[in-house]
Amino acid sequence: MEKSEEEITLPTVHVLISENFFWSKVEGALMGLERTPRLPDWEDDVKAQILANPGVALVADLEEERLDVLGLIAELRCQPGFEEMPMLGYCSHDQTELHLAAAGLGVEVIPRSTFAAALVRALGELKAAEVDNTEEE
């Protein structure tokens, strides 16, 4: 028996972005890649929300003011199933230390100024990495 469209659940990608411009770009691109973008409830424990529904990837504004994204990523990388999870982030080009720290945690980092233009390519690569990780398990 085939599943109806309502029964088909697309893989979840956590999106830690509160800025509407970037959120709308990411949301559209992920939906085009048959992924469900999931924003956290910023008022609740974001880490607990992600752990409750791990998803297949994460996209983040590394300069997000609502939480310590880098600290959260470091904590997630210590959790089973998150060690190799594909992660994509962006930050201002002058945030060299933040860029290096995120890259050290396995995050693909794109400069904020080119994020929207490079988004489709980067999310396509993220999806390919996600498939590679699934096949390895």
C-alpha positions in Angstrom: 0.0 0.0 0.0 1.4 3.4 -1.0 1.6 6.2 1.5 -0.5 9.3 0.9 1.3 12.7 0.7 0.2 13.4 4.2 1.7 10.2 5.6 5.1 10.8 4.0 7.5 12.4 6.5 10.4 14.3 5.0 13.7 14.3 6.8 14.1 17.2 9.3 16.8 19.8 9.1 17.2 22.0 12.2 17.5 25.7 11.4 19.0 28.0 14.0 18.2 31.3 12.3 15.9 34.0 13.6 16.5 36.6 10.9 13.5 36.5 8.5 15.5 37.2 5.3 17.8 34.2 5.8 15.1 32.0 7.3 12.9 32.4 4.2 15.8 31.6 1.9 16.7 28.5 3.9 13.1 27.3 4.2 12.5 27.6 0.5 15.7 25.8 -0.5 15.2 23.0 2.0 11.6 22.4 0.9 12.9 22.3 -2.7 15.3 19.5 -1.5 12.4 17.6 0.1 13.6 18.4 3.6 11.4 19.8 6.5 13.0 22.9 8.0 12.5 23.0 11.8 12.9 26.2 13.8 13.3 25.9 17.5 11.0 27.4 20.1 13.5 30.0 21.1 11.9 30.4 24.6 12.5 26.7 25.4 15.6 24.5 25.6 16.9 24.4 22.0 19.3 21.5 22.7 16.5 19.4 24.2 14.3 20.1 21.2 17.1 19.0 18.8 17.9 15.8 20.8 14.2 14.9 20.9 14.0 14.9 17.1 17.6 14.7 15.8 16.9 15.2 12.1 19.5 14.8 9.4 21.3 18.1 9.3 21.6 21.5 10.9 21.9 25.0 9.4 22.8 27.9 11.7 23.5 31.6 11.9 26.8 31.4 13.9 26.1 34.9 15.2 22.6 34.1 16.3 21.8 36.4 19.3 19.3 34.1 20.9 21.7 31.4 21.9 25.4 30.3 21.9 25.3 28.4 18.6 28.9 27.4 18.8 28.6 26.0 22.3 25.4 24.2 21.3 27.2 22.6 18.3 30.1 21.6 20.5 27.6 19.9 22.9 25.7 18.2 20.0 28.9 16.8 18.5 29.4 14.8 21.8 26.0 13.2 21.4 25.5 9.8 19.6 24.4 10.3 16.1 25.6 13.9 15.9 29.3 13.3 15.5 29.1 13.3 11.7 25.9 15.1 11.2 26.2 17.6 8.3 26.2 21.2 9.5 26.2 24.4 7.6 26.7 27.9 9.1 27.3 31.4 8.2 28.9 34.4 9.8 30.4 37.8 8.9 33.6 37.7 7.0 35.4 39.5 9.7 34.6 36.9 12.4 37.7 34.8 11.7 37.9 33.2 15.1 34.2 32.2 15.0 34.7 30.8 11.5 37.7 28.8 12.5 36.1 27.5 15.7 33.0 26.4 13.8 35.1 24.7 11.0 37.0 22.9 13.8 33.7 21.4 14.9 33.0 20.2 11.4 30.7 23.0 10.3 30.9 24.1 6.7 31.1 27.9 7.0 30.0 30.4 4.4 30.5 34.2 4.7 27.3 36.0 5.5 27.6 38.2 2.4 27.5 35.2 0.0 25.3 32.9 2.0 22.1 33.5 0.1 23.8 33.2 -3.3 25.7 30.0 -2.3 22.7 28.5 -0.3 21.3 26.1 -2.9 24.8 24.6 -3.7 25.7 24.3 -0.1 22.4 22.7 0.9 22.7 20.3 -2.0 26.2 19.3 -0.7 24.7 19.0 2.8 22.0 16.7 1.5 24.7 14.6 -0.2 26.7 14.4 3.0 23.6 13.4 4.8 23.0 10.5 2.4 26.7 9.4 2.8 26.4 9.3 6.6 23.2 7.2 6.3 24.9 4.7 4.0 27.9 4.4 6.4 25.7 3.3 9.3 
